[in-house]
Amino acid sequence: MPLRYRYRLYPTKPQRQALARAFGCARVVYNDAVAARRAAYDDGAKYPSSTTLSRQFITEAKRTPERAWLAGVSAIVLQQAVRDCDAAYTRFFDAVKTRGGRFVGHPRFKSRKDNRQAIRLTRNGFSVRDDGRLALARIGDVAVRWSRDLPSPPSSVTVIRDRAGRYFASFVVEVEEQPLPAATNDDGSEAERALDLGLYHFAVDQHGVPIDNPRCLRRAERRLKKAQRAVSRKQRGSRNRAKARQRLARAHARVGDARSAFLHELTTHLVRENQAIYIEDLAVRGLSRGRNAKSVNDAAWGRFRALLEEKAARCGRTVVAVGRFEPTTQRCSVCGGLHGPTDEGARKWTCPGCGSRHDRDTNAARNILALGRRERLNARGADVRPPDPGAVGREAGSVTPA
Ligand SMILES: [Zn+2]
């Protein structure tokens, strides 16, 4: 299975200039390809192939005075830019085809002002030197901090400059699966964890145990808010504003690092301790929540799920994201009635159907557990259906799953 390994890069000043040129050229070729495909899409014309676009926007463009500077960077970088555009369109078309799937917009143009600048190089465009430097075509030998060993020779590398001005190399490597021994409880049963992801706690499990964001992340987030306020107070176009923006970028980077470290640690722990982990499909859930909460948490939750699924696949564990449109918060996990609170504020509630006293998040996690178990059994092709806490409410016709 392919995995990403990321390392910090320390390019010299000339290398940074060469990288800036490469980012710029890759962006221009990518945007030319997007423009050509948008035009074809709007005209209902045939979708131009990567080969056609490569010829038009790389080979032939280099011969024109307007695009002659493309010759200054590695052709591999430019070809990958066309391929990236292709991949973006494949995702777009797939999303259009899948009804009810996550909304994916038309691939957009890239800008010089984007927070993340990147180029991609394939096998023949890079190599690792004996002295540990990373040789990049037309850029040079760049110093790398090898924070961990690469498990196998990488098939491609993406060189990234983030908004804080840091450089990274992200390698795609093929990794062998490493199944872990079965995770069991003290009584010998399979260890399982169901998580209700939330805003107050990062998550709460079926036993009511909360998982919180670590203090260092909360502190970094507070600093980020301060840095944001500082920028808005400074006069536009002033030197002080530019400085405040730099500080803001660094604060953003620190929040990203802290969150990433937390999510890595958490997912590793969850996968090691549990045979199956059940979560909620978040694509729809995000829509039901407030605007501001959505943007911040969707990113973290999306990354959490991706890391969890990646590690689980590698270790022979199961992750089930239970279906959309399941009212996990409103349904009583004891009697199955749809009696729960509809407003996000109420943390505790008593079910009028059966009199059970519930913590909102724990109750949701228990519903996720039941739904996840059922989906997992169905996926295995088992005939047996475990008791479904939701069956009562559904038979009564109170909810029609889409
Ligand atoms: Zn009840």
Residues whose N, C-alpha, C, O or C-beta is under 5 A from the ligand:
A	BS01	ZN	C332 V334 C335 G336 C351 G353 C354 G355 S356
